[in-house]
Amino acid sequence: MKTTTNSLSGIKLLIVTALVFTSQLLTFSTANAQKAPVKNIVLVHGAFADGSGWKAVYNILTKHGYHVSMVQNPLTSLAADVTATNSVIDSQNGPVILVGHSWGGTVITQAGVNPKVAALVYVAAFLPDAGENTAKWVSAAPQAPEAGFTKPDKYGFVYFEPAKFHSGFSADLPKAQSDFMRDSQAPIIGQCFAEPVSEVAWKTKPSYGVVATQDKAINPGTEREMYKRAKAKITEIRGSHVVFISQPEAVAKVIMAAANHQ
């Protein structure tokens, strides 16, 4: 009987040991999974631009082994742009770093609640809270004299003022490049700026913010104010509103830091 009792005690000890080991292994695996770098990057353009503006950032990130996708926003409503962004997010094969420029920041704020989104990167971008719209932050500080939008045309579309495009939108790019961007700019339905955000991803997900210190389209102080409210990790880069085109290495570095949880 004594031998049997000892045998049973030994079996129980082995079972307990095995359970503890399994629990520790699962904890270790979960921690490692959480720390694993994110390999999917989704880039979201803003108003007056399209996804091709991300080309230099795309080239840098893909050379570092990231899978990069670019959204082509219709710029017809916040809901339409969020849908277009979610379509790209849903097609990814794992977690996503979601990056937005300018108006694209408003878009990723709402689209970023998608469960696949691991972190958000705002590049000279808007970060409205629930119930806020983009227009509130456009007018949060006096507009630079170099900036300006046209009045909505009969279809409701708004353009960045062509005569101010180089000085107000892309002053640190060669004028020939800026002129092409001006003449190929993607207009946005003006009502988009009045549409409030209903869901806010930056309240629950890590956020990173790039302040373009020479920005004339969005006041750099406004960018800092929004980023601080969101408790984003802030990086200041000397550049115009299209800092992701003029300083792609610096912007890509912030995106890679987000992907590596730094």
C-alpha positions in Angstrom: 0.0 0.0 0.0 2.8 2.4 0.9 4.5 1.8 -2.5 1.2 2.5 -4.3 0.7 5.7 -2.4 4.2 6.8 -3.3 3.6 6.0 -6.9 0.4 8.0 -7.0 2.2 10.9 -5.3 4.9 10.7 -7.9 2.4 10.7 -10.8 0.6 13.7 -9.3 3.9 15.6 -9.0 4.7 14.8 -12.7 1.3 16.0 -13.8 1.6 19.2 -11.8 5.1 19.8 -13.1 3.9 19.2 -16.7 1.0 21.6 -16.2 3.3 24.3 -14.8 5.8 23.8 -17.7 3.0 24.0 -20.2 1.7 27.2 -18.7 5.1 28.8 -18.7 5.7 27.7 -22.3 2.3 29.2 -23.4 3.1 32.5 -21.5 6.6 32.6 -23.2 5.1 31.9 -26.6 2.4 34.6 -26.1 4.9 37.2 -25.0 7.1 36.4 -28.0 4.2 36.6 -30.3 3.3 40.0 -28.9 6.8 41.3 -29.3 7.2 39.9 -32.9 7.8 42.7 -35.4 4.8 43.6 -37.6 5.6 43.0 -41.3 2.5 44.5 -42.9 2.4 48.2 -43.5 -0.7 50.0 -45.0 -0.1 53.6 -46.2 -3.1 56.0 -46.5 -2.8 59.2 -48.4 -4.5 62.5 -47.7 -6.4 65.1 -49.7 -5.0 66.6 -52.9 -2.7 63.5 -53.3 -2.9 59.8 -54.1 -1.0 56.7 -53.1 1.8 57.2 -55.5 3.2 59.9 -53.2 4.4 57.1 -50.9 6.7 55.6 -53.5 10.0 56.5 -51.8 8.8 55.3 -48.4 7.5 52.2 -50.1 10.9 51.5 -51.7 12.7 51.9 -48.3 10.3 49.7 -46.4 10.2 46.9 -49.0 14.0 46.8 -49.0 13.8 46.2 -45.3 11.5 43.2 -45.9 8.2 44.7 -45.1 5.0 44.0 -47.1 3.6 47.4 -48.0 0.2 48.2 -49.4 -1.2 51.6 -50.4 -4.8 52.7 -50.2 -6.3 54.8 -53.0 -8.9 56.8 -51.1 -11.9 58.0 -53.2 -12.0 61.2 -51.2 -15.8 61.4 -51.5 -16.7 60.9 -47.8 -15.1 59.7 -44.6 -17.1 56.5 -44.7 -15.9 55.8 -48.3 -12.3 56.3 -47.4 -12.6 54.2 -44.2 -14.2 51.4 -46.3 -11.4 51.6 -48.9 -8.8 51.4 -46.1 -10.5 48.5 -44.3 -10.6 46.6 -47.6 -6.8 46.8 -47.8 -6.3 46.0 -44.1 -8.6 43.0 -44.3 -6.5 41.6 -47.2 -3.3 41.4 -45.1 -2.1 38.1 -43.7 -1.4 39.4 -40.2 -1.1 42.4 -38.0 -0.8 45.8 -39.6 0.9 49.2 -39.0 -1.6 51.8 -40.3 0.0 55.0 -41.5 -1.9 58.1 -42.5 -0.9 61.5 -43.9 -2.9 64.7 -43.4 -6.6 63.9 -44.0 -5.5 60.3 -44.0 -5.0 60.7 -40.2 -8.7 61.2 -39.8 -9.3 58.1 -41.9 -6.9 55.9 -39.9 -8.3 57.2 -36.6 -11.6 55.5 -37.5 -10.4 52.6 -39.7 -7.7 51.8 -37.1 -10.3 50.1 -34.8 -10.0 47.2 -37.2 -8.7 44.2 -35.1 -5.8 43.7 -37.4 -4.3 47.1 -36.7 -1.5 46.9 -34.2 -0.4 50.5 -34.2 -1.0 53.9 -35.9 1.5 56.3 -37.4 0.4 59.9 -38.1 2.4 61.9 -40.6 1.6 65.6 -40.6 -1.9 64.3 -39.9 -5.2 65.0 -38.2 -6.2 63.1 -35.0 -9.8 64.0 -34.2 -11.6 62.6 -31.2 -15.0 61.1 -31.3 -17.6 63.6 -32.4 -14.9 66.0 -33.8 -14.3 66.7 -37.4 -11.3 67.7 -39.4 -12.4 71.2 -40.0 -12.1 71.9 -36.2 -8.4 71.2 -36.4 -7.9 73.0 -39.7 -9.0 76.2 -38.0 -7.4 75.5 -34.6 -4.6 77.9 -35.5 -4.4 80.8 -37.9 -3.9 79.5 -41.5 -0.5 80.3 -43.0 -0.7 82.8 -45.8 0.9 80.2 -48.1 -2.0 77.8 -47.7 -5.5 77.8 -49.1 -8.3 75.8 -50.6 -10.6 76.6 -53.5 -14.3 77.0 -52.9 -16.2 73.8 -53.7 -17.1 73.5 -57.4 -20.6 72.6 -58.5 -19.8 68.9 -57.8 -18.6 69.7 -54.3 -14.9 69.1 -54.9 -12.2 71.3 -53.3 -8.6 71.7 -54.5 -5.5 73.1 -52.9 -5.2 76.6 -54.3 -3.0 76.0 -57.4 -1.2 79.3 -57.1 -0.2 78.4 -53.5 0.5 74.7 -54.1 4.3 74.9 -54.1 4.7 77.3 -51.2 1.9 75.9 -49.1 2.0 72.2 -49.8 5.4 71.1 -51.0 7.9 73.9 -50.6 10.9 71.5 -50.1 10.4 69.7 -53.4 11.8 70.8 -56.7 9.3 73.1 -58.4 8.9 70.8 -61.4 7.9 67.9 -59.2 5.6 70.2 -57.2 4.0 71.5 -60.4 3.2 68.0 -61.5 1.7 67.2 -58.2 -0.4 70.4 -58.4 -1.7 69.5 -61.8 -2.4 65.9 -60.9 -3.8 66.6 -57.4 -6.8 64.6 -56.3 -9.6 66.9 -55.1 -11.7 66.0 -52.1 -15.4 66.6 -51.5 -15.3 69.6 -49.2 -18.0 68.1 -46.9 -15.5 65.4 -45.8 -13.8 67.9 -43.5 -17.2 68.5 -41.7 -17.9 64.8 -41.1 -17.3 63.8 -37.5 -15.4 60.7 -36.4 -17.4 58.1 -34.6 -14.7 55.6 -33.5 -11.2 56.5 -32.3 -8.4 54.0 -32.6 -5.7 56.1 -30.9 -7.4 55.7 -27.5 -6.6 52.0 -27.4 -3.7 51.4 -29.7 0.0 52.7 -29.7 0.4 55.8 -31.8 3.3 57.6 -33.4 3.2 61.1 -34.7 5.5 62.9 -37.2 5.5 66.7 -36.9 6.5 68.4 -40.1 8.2 71.5 -38.7 7.9 73.5 -41.9 4.3 72.6 -42.6 2.2 75.4 -44.0 -0.9 73.3 -44.7 -1.4 72.2 -41.0 0.1 74.3 -38.3 3.0 72.3 -36.7 1.7 73.5 -33.3 -1.7 71.9 -34.0 0.0 68.7 -35.0 1.9 68.7 -31.6 -1.3 69.4 -29.7 -3.2 66.6 -31.3 -0.3 64.1 -30.9 0.2 65.0 -27.2 -3.5 64.5 -26.5 -3.3 61.1 -28.1 -0.2 60.3 -26.0 1.6 59.5 -29.3 5.4 59.1 -29.5 6.4 62.3 -31.3 9.2 62.7 -33.9 9.9 66.1 -35.3 11.2 66.2 -38.9 12.2 69.3 -40.8 10.0 69.2 -43.9 6.9 70.6 -45.6 3.4 69.1 -45.5 4.7 66.3 -47.8 7.5 65.4 -45.5 7.0 61.8 -46.4 8.2 62.7 -50.0 11.0 65.1 -49.1 12.3 63.1 -46.1 11.3 59.5 -46.8 14.2 57.9 -44.8 13.2 59.8 -41.7 9.5 58.9 -42.1 10.2 55.3 -42.9 12.4 55.1 -39.7 9.3 56.1 -37.6 7.2 53.5 -39.3 9.8 50.8 -38.7 10.0 51.8 -35.0 6.2 51.3 -34.8 6.6 47.9 -36.5 9.2 46.9 -33.9 7.3 48.3 -30.9 10.0 50.8 -30.1 
